[in-house]
Amino acid sequence: MNKLSLKEISKILSHKFPELKKQLWVAQINKTPAEYTHEKLKAALMGGLTIGILTFFLVDKIGAPYILIPISILFFTTIFFSTLFKQAQTLVVKRQKDIDREVLFAGRFLLVKLNSGQPLINALEEASKSYGIANQYFKSILRDVDTGVPLEEALDKAVKYCPSNRMKKILFQINNALKIGIDVTQSLDSTLDQIAEEQLIEIQRYGKKLNSVTMFYMLGAVVMPSLGLTIFVIIASMMNIEANITLFASIAVGLIILEFIFMTVFKSIRPNVNL
């Protein structure tokens, strides 16, 4: 497969994912959908061919059918491509969580500047220089305005490409207030209060989930292993069951895996709020 045909295949594949262009923009990957698809397809083919070479040596050694070689290449190329292709989507989700964590502080900062009497464009400029990932969307608005795009259109674009629904609410309310001609601070203040209430509800739900998960953790990772190991040692000593170091090492590995699972669960239920 030559370079040209690979690019053509990549271009055809990129058309199968209409949301890819938006995802690349949000993830700040400076590539066209065709270039991004070509990069991931090329890497997937390299991985698939590597697995194919290893499969060839394995098949040759055990005498298996050689048809397994192209099957393994096709299978692993598909797996690698599906995994690598999700990079943009993964970055979008990460940026969404980062923005949701900071959106309330960014909105409050913008509201303070507006209440102090600054024009909206100046307040956006101040917000773009503040700390956090949310300021990048204020920067993108200012870049569009500097190129001659009306502020309303720049805000529409920011709303369209922003991965955070909460940030979209803030930008939409600002844009809507500009179009209608009403005071921006009133609509922005009500939106921020709504976001703060949503975050408070998330924290309350987190508290309820945390109590349940903590109870299961105490039972499954502390009480039951301790009692089970104690009972096993007593029974093993009474029945002359040999308990070597391999057995205890296996139990230790199992407990470590169990602890890791609970750590993942605790992390997954944590609300996406900057506590």
Helices and strands as residue ranges (DSSP letters): H 3-14, H 20-26, H 33-62, H 68-85, H 87-115, H 120-128, H 135-146, H 151-161, H 165-180, H 184-217, I 218-223, H 224-238, H 245-269
